[in-house]
Amino acid sequence: MDNQRKICLLLAVIFCSPVFSEDWKAHVVQNLDALVSSCIVVPCSFSHPKTGLPSSKLRGIWHLKSDHKKIIYYEDQTRVDDNFKGRTRLLGHLGQDNCTLEMVEIKNHDNGPFCFRIELVETAQPTKDMFSFVEECVSFKMLPEPPKPSLNLPEKIIQGRPCSVTCSIFHTCSTHMPKITWSRTSDEITEVHRELQLGNWEVLSTLILIPDEKDDHNEITCTVAFHGGKTSFTTSKIYVKRTENFNHIIIPTVVGLGTAVIFGVLCIFMVKKYKTRIAELQSQDGSMWNRLSRMSHRIRSGGPAPPRSEQRRSIWGRFSRRQRGDVVDVRSVPNNMSSQICDSKNASKPRFPSPKSQAKSCHYKEDVEDDDYVNTAELNVYGNL
């Protein structure tokens, strides 16, 4: 029976003790990036059963999770491990439940995890009211080299027009912000510090650039200097679009279109003009086919051109309408007689002879059996059949 009482009393003490009470709470960022040789700030907050106590009645301790006796921060520096002496301090006030820790001159082995412990100091005697938040500890991801900043340029940079160029860097040391510098100076450089999430910060620098023609294909560099001496930079080329480039595109286009329009109008005008001229010639001298026929006839016969009245008639019509009585058989007449006949006919020939009564040349040979005989030497394939 006594044993049962002892067990019940022990359980009551355990569950009622402030050490196991839900009033002891802490919130610590569990993972952070730490740049070697730089600094880091670990956000931390806590709560305890006796709220409202001043900082003088509270004692904050940071220690290794694996060994609570290996202290990395204590108000009494003699109790701090030699590897961390002079490199850690509390940024917050314990009376405001703030246990934020700063660590400088980060070394490769400062990876943690590190945990926070709070002690209530009401008397000069050692207190038993303390709690270690071993479930809320922070670990560091060591960065041997600093990250490169992000440099953003606008898609189009036009000569003479102001544009914004931004450079940004992430860090975890809010007490020693990285410093951003530019490779060129400007009257308008703005810088913004903002917390993205608990323990992670961003520095954003904006440069107002007014590009000139000489800036085309030049480089612009954004350099970041971290606490501890390490630096990183990012370089990018500037491609400036010149304002006269638009004229180089517009002017040739307009000239080409104008030339094409003028050439097209001239072609249309010339075609219409020559069509009208061809129509006039065809109406005056007959069809082109007849003109070619008469030209071929003159070339083959070698004689002078026929009268204009005969030029308007086809060769076949000129022969088909000849009267039979006008035909003279020069083959049955002696040579001297044929010449006399020709002379007599030439003498009596009227000034304006009719095509029907006009006699053929003395050297023209007719077929006595066919009064429509056509001399094949005079006809050609270009005649009107």
Phi, psi and omega in degrees: 000316178297323179296321180295321178296319180297319180295318180296318178296322179295318178295322179296318179297319183295312185282336179269349180294141178297340179295326181258006180286154179285353180287344178271106183225152176212150177230115183230136174295128190271338182221130179217151174274136181233121178275124181300134181081354179260213183225169179209147178238124182255108176294138183207138174219156184210170173215152183217168185297324184259079181288159178086005177284145177288164180300332180291340179265004182236149179227124179254137182224137171247136182213168176288143180293324182287337182210104184290346178278345179269094188268134176259340173217136173201146181297334174266104186297342180291340181265359181276142178300144185301328181290345184240002180297131179077003182246356181232151175198154176274130179269328183269172177259126181297329178295340177257017179059036181245119182240031182298136185245139173245137176229130181245169180050057183301134178249164184301331184268004181274053184263346177085206002284152181243140183236158181253144175228138180245140178232138177265122184244095180261333179230175179287343180283151176303137183265155174255356178274094180211157180206131176257126182270073184286347177271350180238082182237160182246142175237147182253139170261112188283132178246106180295326181236149182287152176288156178276143178289160177262121181250121183241125177250150175294156182296320180238125175244111185253138183303130176084353181256128181296143178217157183258128175244127185245147176226129184224152179214143177261148180204173182231022179234090184286342180278337178228084183292141173298149179253130182254130176234157182245156179284347177227154183264155178205152179287342184238097173230121179244149182226136183232136174247129180214149179266117181283313174209173187302117179089352181242124185239163177224137171251125182239119178248133181242127179250125175271110185253132172249095187290147176243173181298326181287345179281349182297130180067014173272163181259147173236135186237136176246121183244137180241129177250121181266158175296129184111348174107347181280147181227161173211158182211162175223135181240141178216151179273147178256127176247106184267128176270115183286147182292326180287349177299330178294322177294325178297336179268317186288314186298310177300325179295314180295317180297317179297315179295318179297319178297318180296319179295314180297316179298319179296319179295318178297319178298316179297318180296316181293321179297315179296319181298313182288330174296319178295319180294318179296320179295321178295316179296320179294324179288333181276314189250014179087188183288158178298327180296317179294320180297318178295324179295315180294321179296317179296322179297316180296321182293319184285323182277333180074005182264181179289163180292144178293162178303161183295329179294327179278338179293337182271001180246152176285158181296320182295322179292325180297326181269327185288334182266009179285135178286146180292328182292341181277357184275132179241129179273099182282352181285331181269001181254137177299162184298318181290328179287322181295324178292324178293320180298316180298320182293319181294322180290322179293328181289323183267009183288127180293165183291321179239082184290150175277142180300333182282327184264353183288129181278154178283167179297153180296336180269006181275132182255122179249153175275119183292341181269346182220112181286351177259026180297138180242126177289114183292341177289331181270330178282154177217171186292351182267000180288167178271110181268000000 
